[in-house]
Amino acid sequence: MIKKLWSNQLLKDGTLSIGAKGIFFGILQLCIYPLLSRSMGKAVFGEILTQLAFVNIFSYSYGESLCNIRVLNQNEDQERTAEYRQLAGISFIGIIIVLAGYSIFIVKSGIFRGLMLGLIGALMMLRLYSDSIFKIDINFKKILLSSIFTSFGYILGYILYSKGMPWYVVFILGESVAVLYAGIAGKAFKIYRKAGSTYSAIRKNYASLSASYLLSYALTNLDRILIGFLINSEAVSVYYAASLYGKTVALVVPPVSTVLLSYFSKDTIVITKKIFRNIVLASLGGILFFFLAGIPVSRVLVYILYPDFYQETLRIIDICNLSQIIYYGCSMINMMAFRICNINFQMKVEVVYAIVFLVLVISGSKTFGLMGLALGMVIANLIRFMIFTVLVYKNIRTR
């Protein structure tokens, strides 16, 4: 009976998590991005995508790592709130400095635009971190509401953009709404006491995990950066459109992984080798299903949303989507690694993945262009999946 209640609640929370991701993805990827593409043109849109790739690297690396550390250490969360807030504040300032420097000195965009790009990344980091409050409470209804409010923020931002405001207003307004909601509804930035003796350990874990995340997200966003550097910004737009369907897998797998992490962290579900084998099989089945379903669906999506790119995407569309699907298909295994393995474990795996990824992707792109780059990503992501699977299985003690 208890097991059935857990199963029903897990299904309910998983549905809410997928719904939250779906709403946000639908507005941003299926509405805002295609509209920006049509108004900016292929070349300018490709330049913006490259800049946003750098934003994603830093905001997701620091935001998700701090969020996951807080969820995993939730038993003493009320006492440790001050430490997390200080780390979030330091990260906020650091991200602005790094992204503004990139924009000013590399993109040559000017000081004000550089600061705006930095602000987008810093706000995005806070949005990702502040989700930890709702995950600790296993309150996925509030995560759904946060996604709805954030989507309205993006829509309002686009309306302002269409009236003549700069493009970065779209992202700043959307992310600001999410942070404001988390601060009010979740009291995400409330301090209960001053930082104490736990600060050093939390800071060390945060540094280790965020470093591994930096490697991972740098590699997953490196495709846009390499294409822009080796080919041109128009090719970035074509590649982004070709891999759009693969990104929709993020609507299903990562949200379910998030729910599982919340339950595993409370020891509501005991991780056994049998459970892990079932998760691996489910992941492989999901990869096969989404790939086969994506063969027709991906073409329809690109034809509707990016009609100007359609013919150029046909040669690479399937292999591009497969690389994305395999990467996201590893999400549930990755989440289990957080629970049962040392945080340094994540770093070691990502270092190996980084070396394999760079060798395969760079050599592939030089030999076969976009097709070679995508094929290199497929092989690298398969190797990452296998490494995580083998090493996590060996660390599980309960059959």
C-alpha beads as a LAMMPS data file, in Angstrom:
LAMMPS data file: protein, C-alpha beads

399 atoms
398 bonds

1 atom types
1 bond types

-500.0 500.0 xlo xhi
-500.0 500.0 ylo yhi
-500.0 500.0 zlo zhi

Masses

1 110.0

Atoms # bond

1 1 1 0.000 0.000 0.000
2 1 1 2.776 2.419 0.978
3 1 1 4.732 1.480 -2.132
4 1 1 1.667 2.229 -4.265
5 1 1 1.247 5.645 -2.623
6 1 1 4.899 6.470 -3.335
7 1 1 4.431 5.321 -6.931
8 1 1 1.331 7.485 -7.416
9 1 1 2.999 10.516 -5.851
10 1 1 6.106 9.992 -7.946
11 1 1 3.969 9.828 -11.090
12 1 1 2.100 12.982 -10.070
13 1 1 5.299 14.906 -9.316
14 1 1 6.910 13.645 -12.520
15 1 1 3.927 14.876 -14.530
16 1 1 4.086 18.307 -12.868
17 1 1 7.828 18.511 -13.489
18 1 1 7.432 17.593 -17.155
19 1 1 4.574 20.095 -17.453
20 1 1 6.736 22.861 -15.988
21 1 1 9.560 22.060 -18.375
22 1 1 7.151 21.759 -21.304
23 1 1 5.566 25.156 -20.742
24 1 1 8.912 26.914 -20.446
25 1 1 10.417 25.028 -23.402
26 1 1 7.339 25.608 -25.521
27 1 1 7.398 29.363 -25.022
28 1 1 11.158 29.813 -25.310
29 1 1 12.205 27.268 -27.945
30 1 1 9.046 26.993 -30.023
31 1 1 7.912 30.605 -29.849
32 1 1 10.502 33.183 -28.730
33 1 1 13.530 31.753 -30.582
34 1 1 11.787 31.267 -33.975
35 1 1 10.323 34.799 -33.750
36 1 1 13.752 36.235 -32.927
37 1 1 15.239 34.281 -35.830
38 1 1 12.769 35.720 -38.313
39 1 1 13.201 39.297 -37.119
40 1 1 17.020 39.163 -36.816
41 1 1 17.971 37.065 -39.818
42 1 1 20.106 33.915 -39.963
43 1 1 23.505 35.564 -39.372
44 1 1 22.571 37.803 -36.422
45 1 1 20.494 35.056 -34.805
46 1 1 23.502 32.743 -35.040
47 1 1 25.655 35.340 -33.280
48 1 1 23.076 35.631 -30.463
49 1 1 22.934 31.828 -30.120
50 1 1 26.720 31.733 -29.748
51 1 1 26.620 34.381 -27.005
52 1 1 23.817 32.513 -25.231
53 1 1 25.925 29.348 -25.387
54 1 1 28.473 31.082 -23.157
55 1 1 25.647 32.253 -20.874
56 1 1 24.348 28.691 -20.538
57 1 1 27.777 27.311 -19.662
58 1 1 28.177 29.508 -16.590
59 1 1 24.574 29.915 -15.445
60 1 1 23.674 26.220 -15.621
61 1 1 27.004 25.048 -14.183
62 1 1 26.811 27.180 -11.050
63 1 1 23.020 27.308 -10.700
64 1 1 22.371 23.573 -10.978
65 1 1 25.393 22.529 -8.903
66 1 1 24.415 24.793 -5.985
67 1 1 20.797 23.628 -6.299
68 1 1 21.763 19.932 -6.222
69 1 1 24.153 20.356 -3.289
70 1 1 21.422 22.048 -1.274
71 1 1 18.901 19.332 -2.121
72 1 1 21.340 16.569 -1.183
73 1 1 22.150 18.287 2.143
74 1 1 18.570 19.191 2.962
75 1 1 18.467 17.584 6.426
76 1 1 20.225 20.598 7.916
77 1 1 19.069 23.046 5.265
78 1 1 17.554 25.646 7.599
79 1 1 20.845 25.968 9.453
80 1 1 22.857 26.218 6.241
81 1 1 20.788 28.801 4.380
82 1 1 23.313 31.590 4.960
83 1 1 26.106 29.598 3.321
84 1 1 24.083 28.973 0.172
85 1 1 23.013 32.583 -0.091
86 1 1 26.621 33.771 0.172
87 1 1 27.749 31.337 -2.517
88 1 1 24.857 32.400 -4.752
89 1 1 25.840 36.062 -4.270
90 1 1 29.500 35.406 -5.083
91 1 1 28.486 33.417 -8.165
92 1 1 26.099 36.175 -9.266
93 1 1 28.874 38.772 -9.279
94 1 1 31.434 36.396 -10.785
95 1 1 29.165 35.438 -13.697
96 1 1 28.488 39.088 -14.530
97 1 1 32.213 39.844 -14.586
98 1 1 33.141 36.831 -16.730
99 1 1 30.324 37.204 -19.278
100 1 1 30.706 40.983 -19.482
101 1 1 34.427 40.495 -20.110
102 1 1 33.709 37.966 -22.860
103 1 1 31.163 40.275 -24.486
104 1 1 33.336 43.404 -24.259
105 1 1 36.714 41.969 -25.263
106 1 1 35.774 39.046 -27.527
107 1 1 32.446 40.046 -29.091
108 1 1 33.357 43.774 -28.995
109 1 1 29.819 44.694 -27.973
110 1 1 30.530 47.606 -25.626
111 1 1 30.401 47.925 -21.846
112 1 1 26.632 48.303 -21.410
113 1 1 25.725 45.365 -23.652
114 1 1 28.423 43.303 -21.979
115 1 1 26.908 44.001 -18.565
116 1 1 23.462 43.068 -19.878
117 1 1 24.737 39.727 -21.138
118 1 1 26.332 39.147 -17.740
119 1 1 23.063 40.035 -16.023
120 1 1 21.186 37.460 -18.117
121 1 1 23.596 34.747 -16.994
122 1 1 23.536 35.821 -13.331
123 1 1 19.727 35.889 -13.187
124 1 1 19.518 32.535 -14.937
125 1 1 21.883 31.076 -12.328
126 1 1 19.671 32.382 -9.500
127 1 1 16.576 30.946 -11.169
128 1 1 18.150 27.497 -11.415
129 1 1 19.498 27.606 -7.846
130 1 1 16.241 28.839 -6.307
131 1 1 14.385 25.766 -7.595
132 1 1 16.111 23.908 -4.744
133 1 1 13.552 25.324 -2.288
134 1 1 10.654 23.705 -4.103
135 1 1 12.559 20.446 -4.672
136 1 1 13.366 20.121 -0.966
137 1 1 9.678 20.519 -0.128
138 1 1 8.823 18.215 -3.083
139 1 1 6.445 20.972 -4.164
140 1 1 6.363 20.598 -7.930
141 1 1 3.162 22.640 -8.156
142 1 1 5.220 25.717 -7.327
143 1 1 7.828 24.718 -9.904
144 1 1 4.979 24.575 -12.439
145 1 1 3.755 28.020 -11.360
146 1 1 7.292 29.360 -11.584
147 1 1 7.511 28.092 -15.159
148 1 1 4.202 29.759 -16.043
149 1 1 5.223 33.128 -14.579
150 1 1 8.646 32.906 -16.248
151 1 1 7.002 32.225 -19.607
152 1 1 4.794 35.302 -19.210
153 1 1 7.936 37.290 -18.437
154 1 1 9.544 36.112 -21.669
155 1 1 6.414 36.906 -23.666
156 1 1 6.276 40.414 -22.201
157 1 1 9.976 40.815 -22.926
158 1 1 9.443 39.841 -26.565
159 1 1 6.590 42.321 -26.873
160 1 1 8.941 45.051 -25.636
161 1 1 11.585 43.830 -28.090
162 1 1 9.099 44.034 -30.956
163 1 1 8.424 47.658 -29.942
164 1 1 12.086 48.562 -30.314
165 1 1 13.809 47.416 -27.104
166 1 1 17.145 45.486 -27.353
167 1 1 17.008 41.672 -27.609
168 1 1 18.491 41.073 -24.160
169 1 1 15.386 42.618 -22.530
170 1 1 13.523 39.405 -23.458
171 1 1 15.827 37.255 -21.334
172 1 1 16.380 39.692 -18.476
173 1 1 12.648 40.170 -17.920
174 1 1 11.874 36.443 -18.173
175 1 1 14.576 35.383 -15.712
176 1 1 13.802 38.252 -13.308
177 1 1 10.205 37.085 -12.945
178 1 1 11.391 33.570 -12.000
179 1 1 13.823 34.881 -9.372
180 1 1 11.194 37.213 -7.920
181 1 1 8.676 34.381 -7.639
182 1 1 11.190 32.105 -5.897
183 1 1 12.066 34.874 -3.467
184 1 1 8.420 35.506 -2.563
185 1 1 6.800 32.058 -2.796
186 1 1 9.778 29.994 -1.636
187 1 1 11.705 32.495 0.508
188 1 1 14.718 31.299 -1.464
189 1 1 17.025 34.034 -0.240
190 1 1 15.989 34.238 3.398
191 1 1 18.805 34.011 5.971
192 1 1 18.218 32.171 9.255
193 1 1 21.638 32.792 10.755
194 1 1 25.208 33.740 9.870
195 1 1 27.469 31.316 8.034
196 1 1 29.163 28.873 10.397
197 1 1 31.508 25.912 10.464
198 1 1 29.716 24.125 7.608
199 1 1 30.630 26.851 5.119
200 1 1 34.058 25.442 4.296
201 1 1 32.729 21.951 3.452
202 1 1 29.837 23.306 1.385
203 1 1 32.161 25.660 -0.496
204 1 1 34.543 22.793 -1.279
205 1 1 31.729 20.572 -2.571
206 1 1 30.319 23.452 -4.591
207 1 1 33.697 24.176 -6.180
208 1 1 34.188 20.509 -7.093
209 1 1 30.713 19.926 -8.511
210 1 1 30.519 23.240 -10.386
211 1 1 33.918 22.503 -11.969
212 1 1 32.611 19.200 -13.331
213 1 1 29.452 20.962 -14.516
214 1 1 31.552 23.604 -16.256
215 1 1 33.272 20.869 -18.221
216 1 1 29.988 19.164 -19.076
217 1 1 28.087 22.298 -20.114
218 1 1 31.099 23.723 -21.934
219 1 1 31.160 20.588 -24.045
220 1 1 27.404 20.492 -24.676
221 1 1 27.475 24.124 -25.822
222 1 1 30.799 23.826 -27.633
223 1 1 29.068 22.736 -30.832
224 1 1 27.658 26.245 -31.404
225 1 1 30.932 27.893 -30.436
226 1 1 33.041 25.654 -32.698
227 1 1 30.687 26.045 -35.644
228 1 1 30.742 29.827 -35.274
229 1 1 34.539 29.791 -35.061
230 1 1 35.294 27.211 -37.767
231 1 1 32.486 28.003 -40.224
232 1 1 30.221 31.047 -39.672
233 1 1 27.248 32.325 -37.659
234 1 1 24.743 31.217 -40.312
235 1 1 25.889 27.615 -39.850
236 1 1 25.198 28.004 -36.110
237 1 1 21.566 28.823 -36.904
238 1 1 21.257 25.835 -39.239
239 1 1 22.766 23.442 -36.686
240 1 1 20.545 24.803 -33.913
241 1 1 17.419 24.268 -36.017
242 1 1 18.556 20.748 -37.001
243 1 1 19.020 19.707 -33.356
244 1 1 15.797 21.322 -32.099
245 1 1 13.883 18.052 -31.740
246 1 1 16.699 16.487 -29.716
247 1 1 16.361 19.311 -27.211
248 1 1 12.690 18.421 -26.703
249 1 1 13.851 15.247 -24.930
250 1 1 14.716 17.643 -22.099
251 1 1 10.955 17.951 -21.628
252 1 1 10.775 14.391 -20.311
253 1 1 14.022 12.869 -19.027
254 1 1 15.660 15.655 -16.944
255 1 1 12.388 16.563 -15.143
256 1 1 11.884 12.922 -14.139
257 1 1 15.512 12.827 -12.983
258 1 1 14.874 15.891 -10.833
259 1 1 11.930 14.204 -9.132
260 1 1 13.966 11.042 -8.506
261 1 1 16.773 13.076 -6.929
262 1 1 14.293 14.671 -4.518
263 1 1 12.994 11.245 -3.431
264 1 1 16.429 9.579 -3.314
265 1 1 17.723 12.432 -1.134
266 1 1 15.012 11.747 1.455
267 1 1 15.682 7.977 1.278
268 1 1 12.050 7.537 0.231
269 1 1 13.348 5.185 -2.455
270 1 1 16.280 2.858 -1.714
271 1 1 18.703 2.506 -4.613
272 1 1 19.347 -1.152 -5.396
273 1 1 21.113 -2.811 -8.305
274 1 1 17.777 -4.106 -9.556
275 1 1 16.279 -0.595 -9.591
276 1 1 19.377 0.736 -11.327
277 1 1 19.247 -1.961 -14.027
278 1 1 15.619 -1.067 -14.697
279 1 1 16.519 2.623 -14.976
280 1 1 19.336 1.832 -17.432
281 1 1 16.978 -0.284 -19.561
282 1 1 14.334 2.440 -19.427
283 1 1 16.924 5.009 -20.508
284 1 1 18.042 2.887 -23.460
285 1 1 14.439 2.251 -24.445
286 1 1 13.713 5.958 -24.217
287 1 1 16.688 6.796 -26.437
288 1 1 15.503 4.355 -29.117
289 1 1 11.892 5.544 -28.883
290 1 1 12.670 9.249 -29.096
291 1 1 15.100 8.744 -31.968
292 1 1 12.650 6.770 -34.104
293 1 1 9.779 9.136 -33.296
294 1 1 12.016 12.070 -34.125
295 1 1 12.704 11.046 -37.716
296 1 1 9.355 12.453 -38.949
297 1 1 8.647 14.858 -36.060
298 1 1 11.954 16.716 -36.330
299 1 1 11.329 17.542 -39.966
300 1 1 7.866 18.882 -39.226
301 1 1 9.214 21.074 -36.407
302 1 1 11.942 22.614 -38.533
303 1 1 9.621 23.112 -41.506
304 1 1 7.120 25.004 -39.333
305 1 1 9.450 26.954 -37.041
306 1 1 12.518 27.530 -39.225
307 1 1 11.314 27.242 -42.851
308 1 1 14.288 29.222 -44.179
309 1 1 16.682 26.598 -42.777
310 1 1 14.714 23.480 -43.736
311 1 1 16.620 22.294 -46.822
312 1 1 19.998 22.913 -45.198
313 1 1 19.103 20.825 -42.121
314 1 1 18.004 17.655 -43.922
315 1 1 21.500 16.219 -44.344
316 1 1 22.395 16.410 -40.637
317 1 1 19.072 16.458 -38.807
318 1 1 18.925 12.821 -37.627
319 1 1 22.507 12.545 -36.382
320 1 1 22.249 15.943 -34.634
321 1 1 19.131 14.876 -32.766
322 1 1 20.584 11.494 -31.815
323 1 1 23.546 13.159 -30.073
324 1 1 21.178 15.304 -27.998
325 1 1 18.915 12.356 -27.151
326 1 1 21.804 10.202 -25.896
327 1 1 23.128 13.042 -23.745
328 1 1 19.771 13.652 -22.047
329 1 1 19.148 9.901 -21.859
330 1 1 22.007 9.725 -19.338
331 1 1 20.285 12.185 -16.974
332 1 1 18.690 9.635 -14.643
333 1 1 21.934 7.679 -14.288
334 1 1 23.746 10.941 -13.662
335 1 1 21.322 11.859 -10.875
336 1 1 21.872 8.513 -9.164
337 1 1 25.619 9.190 -9.269
338 1 1 25.007 12.327 -7.173
339 1 1 23.316 10.277 -4.492
340 1 1 25.633 7.302 -4.088
341 1 1 29.057 8.486 -5.333
342 1 1 31.579 11.010 -4.081
343 1 1 31.216 14.430 -5.723
344 1 1 34.767 14.097 -7.112
345 1 1 33.468 11.093 -9.057
346 1 1 31.475 13.453 -11.270
347 1 1 34.565 15.524 -12.014
348 1 1 36.643 12.512 -13.034
349 1 1 33.980 11.243 -15.429
350 1 1 33.559 14.664 -17.018
351 1 1 37.320 15.038 -17.507
352 1 1 37.426 11.744 -19.412
353 1 1 34.338 12.802 -21.370
354 1 1 35.955 16.163 -22.179
355 1 1 39.064 14.569 -23.648
356 1 1 37.073 12.083 -25.752
357 1 1 34.595 14.772 -26.835
358 1 1 37.240 17.259 -27.985
359 1 1 39.241 14.668 -29.908
360 1 1 36.201 13.240 -31.715
361 1 1 34.336 16.481 -32.373
362 1 1 37.269 18.562 -33.577
363 1 1 38.697 15.801 -35.783
364 1 1 35.221 14.990 -37.099
365 1 1 34.372 18.613 -37.926
366 1 1 37.674 19.122 -39.770
367 1 1 37.078 16.019 -41.870
368 1 1 33.316 16.014 -42.491
369 1 1 32.080 19.463 -41.398
370 1 1 28.774 19.624 -39.526
371 1 1 28.122 15.915 -40.080
372 1 1 31.477 14.967 -38.579
373 1 1 30.911 17.238 -35.585
374 1 1 27.519 15.663 -34.880
375 1 1 28.841 12.114 -35.333
376 1 1 31.685 12.853 -32.913
377 1 1 29.133 14.031 -30.344
378 1 1 27.115 10.806 -30.738
379 1 1 30.156 8.618 -30.039
380 1 1 31.342 10.795 -27.132
381 1 1 27.905 10.787 -25.492
382 1 1 27.634 7.006 -25.862
383 1 1 30.987 6.603 -24.117
384 1 1 29.832 8.952 -21.323
385 1 1 26.638 6.894 -20.896
386 1 1 28.619 3.652 -20.597
387 1 1 31.158 5.079 -18.123
388 1 1 28.431 6.377 -15.807
389 1 1 26.505 3.114 -16.038
390 1 1 29.453 0.868 -15.161
391 1 1 30.874 3.006 -12.362
392 1 1 27.539 3.761 -10.679
393 1 1 26.566 0.078 -10.784
394 1 1 29.819 -0.869 -9.045
395 1 1 29.134 1.650 -6.252
396 1 1 25.679 0.245 -5.427
397 1 1 25.951 -2.136 -2.459
398 1 1 22.344 -3.309 -2.226
399 1 1 21.048 -5.895 -4.650

Bonds

1 1 1 2
2 1 2 3
3 1 3 4
4 1 4 5
5 1 5 6
6 1 6 7
7 1 7 8
8 1 8 9
9 1 9 10
10 1 10 11
11 1 11 12
12 1 12 13
13 1 13 14
14 1 14 15
15 1 15 16
16 1 16 17
17 1 17 18
18 1 18 19
19 1 19 20
20 1 20 21
21 1 21 22
22 1 22 23
23 1 23 24
24 1 24 25
25 1 25 26
26 1 26 27
27 1 27 28
28 1 28 29
29 1 29 30
30 1 30 31
31 1 31 32
32 1 32 33
33 1 33 34
34 1 34 35
35 1 35 36
36 1 36 37
37 1 37 38
38 1 38 39
39 1 39 40
40 1 40 41
41 1 41 42
42 1 42 43
43 1 43 44
44 1 44 45
45 1 45 46
46 1 46 47
47 1 47 48
48 1 48 49
49 1 49 50
50 1 50 51
51 1 51 52
52 1 52 53
53 1 53 54
54 1 54 55
55 1 55 56
56 1 56 57
57 1 57 58
58 1 58 59
59 1 59 60
60 1 60 61
61 1 61 62
62 1 62 63
63 1 63 64
64 1 64 65
65 1 65 66
66 1 66 67
67 1 67 68
68 1 68 69
69 1 69 70
70 1 70 71
71 1 71 72
72 1 72 73
73 1 73 74
74 1 74 75
75 1 75 76
76 1 76 77
77 1 77 78
78 1 78 79
79 1 79 80
80 1 80 81
81 1 81 82
82 1 82 83
83 1 83 84
84 1 84 85
85 1 85 86
86 1 86 87
87 1 87 88
88 1 88 89
89 1 89 90
90 1 90 91
91 1 91 92
92 1 92 93
93 1 93 94
94 1 94 95
95 1 95 96
96 1 96 97
97 1 97 98
98 1 98 99
99 1 99 100
100 1 100 101
101 1 101 102
102 1 102 103
103 1 103 104
104 1 104 105
105 1 105 106
106 1 106 107
107 1 107 108
108 1 108 109
109 1 109 110
110 1 110 111
111 1 111 112
112 1 112 113
113 1 113 114
114 1 114 115
115 1 115 116
116 1 116 117
117 1 117 118
118 1 118 119
119 1 119 120
120 1 120 121
121 1 121 122
122 1 122 123
123 1 123 124
124 1 124 125
125 1 125 126
126 1 126 127
127 1 127 128
128 1 128 129
129 1 129 130
130 1 130 131
131 1 131 132
132 1 132 133
133 1 133 134
134 1 134 135
135 1 135 136
136 1 136 137
137 1 137 138
138 1 138 139
139 1 139 140
140 1 140 141
141 1 141 142
142 1 142 143
143 1 143 144
144 1 144 145
145 1 145 146
146 1 146 147
147 1 147 148
148 1 148 149
149 1 149 150
150 1 150 151
151 1 151 152
152 1 152 153
153 1 153 154
154 1 154 155
155 1 155 156
156 1 156 157
157 1 157 158
158 1 158 159
159 1 159 160
160 1 160 161
161 1 161 162
162 1 162 163
163 1 163 164
164 1 164 165
165 1 165 166
166 1 166 167
167 1 167 168
168 1 168 169
169 1 169 170
170 1 170 171
171 1 171 172
172 1 172 173
173 1 173 174
174 1 174 175
175 1 175 176
176 1 176 177
177 1 177 178
178 1 178 179
179 1 179 180
180 1 180 181
181 1 181 182
182 1 182 183
183 1 183 184
184 1 184 185
185 1 185 186
186 1 186 187
187 1 187 188
188 1 188 189
189 1 189 190
190 1 190 191
191 1 191 192
192 1 192 193
193 1 193 194
194 1 194 195
195 1 195 196
196 1 196 197
197 1 197 198
198 1 198 199
199 1 199 200
200 1 200 201
201 1 201 202
202 1 202 203
203 1 203 204
204 1 204 205
205 1 205 206
206 1 206 207
207 1 207 208
208 1 208 209
209 1 209 210
210 1 210 211
211 1 211 212
212 1 212 213
213 1 213 214
214 1 214 215
215 1 215 216
216 1 216 217
217 1 217 218
218 1 218 219
219 1 219 220
220 1 220 221
221 1 221 222
222 1 222 223
223 1 223 224
224 1 224 225
225 1 225 226
226 1 226 227
227 1 227 228
228 1 228 229
229 1 229 230
230 1 230 231
231 1 231 232
232 1 232 233
233 1 233 234
234 1 234 235
235 1 235 236
236 1 236 237
237 1 237 238
238 1 238 239
239 1 239 240
240 1 240 241
241 1 241 242
242 1 242 243
243 1 243 244
244 1 244 245
245 1 245 246
246 1 246 247
247 1 247 248
248 1 248 249
249 1 249 250
250 1 250 251
251 1 251 252
252 1 252 253
253 1 253 254
254 1 254 255
255 1 255 256
256 1 256 257
257 1 257 258
258 1 258 259
259 1 259 260
260 1 260 261
261 1 261 262
262 1 262 263
263 1 263 264
264 1 264 265
265 1 265 266
266 1 266 267
267 1 267 268
268 1 268 269
269 1 269 270
270 1 270 271
271 1 271 272
272 1 272 273
273 1 273 274
274 1 274 275
275 1 275 276
276 1 276 277
277 1 277 278
278 1 278 279
279 1 279 280
280 1 280 281
281 1 281 282
282 1 282 283
283 1 283 284
284 1 284 285
285 1 285 286
286 1 286 287
287 1 287 288
288 1 288 289
289 1 289 290
290 1 290 291
291 1 291 292
292 1 292 293
293 1 293 294
294 1 294 295
295 1 295 296
296 1 296 297
297 1 297 298
298 1 298 299
299 1 299 300
300 1 300 301
301 1 301 302
302 1 302 303
303 1 303 304
304 1 304 305
305 1 305 306
306 1 306 307
307 1 307 308
308 1 308 309
309 1 309 310
310 1 310 311
311 1 311 312
312 1 312 313
313 1 313 314
314 1 314 315
315 1 315 316
316 1 316 317
317 1 317 318
318 1 318 319
319 1 319 320
320 1 320 321
321 1 321 322
322 1 322 323
323 1 323 324
324 1 324 325
325 1 325 326
326 1 326 327
327 1 327 328
328 1 328 329
329 1 329 330
330 1 330 331
331 1 331 332
332 1 332 333
333 1 333 334
334 1 334 335
335 1 335 336
336 1 336 337
337 1 337 338
338 1 338 339
339 1 339 340
340 1 340 341
341 1 341 342
342 1 342 343
343 1 343 344
344 1 344 345
345 1 345 346
346 1 346 347
347 1 347 348
348 1 348 349
349 1 349 350
350 1 350 351
351 1 351 352
352 1 352 353
353 1 353 354
354 1 354 355
355 1 355 356
356 1 356 357
357 1 357 358
358 1 358 359
359 1 359 360
360 1 360 361
361 1 361 362
362 1 362 363
363 1 363 364
364 1 364 365
365 1 365 366
366 1 366 367
367 1 367 368
368 1 368 369
369 1 369 370
370 1 370 371
371 1 371 372
372 1 372 373
373 1 373 374
374 1 374 375
375 1 375 376
376 1 376 377
377 1 377 378
378 1 378 379
379 1 379 380
380 1 380 381
381 1 381 382
382 1 382 383
383 1 383 384
384 1 384 385
385 1 385 386
386 1 386 387
387 1 387 388
388 1 388 389
389 1 389 390
390 1 390 391
391 1 391 392
392 1 392 393
393 1 393 394
394 1 394 395
395 1 395 396
396 1 396 397
397 1 397 398
398 1 398 399
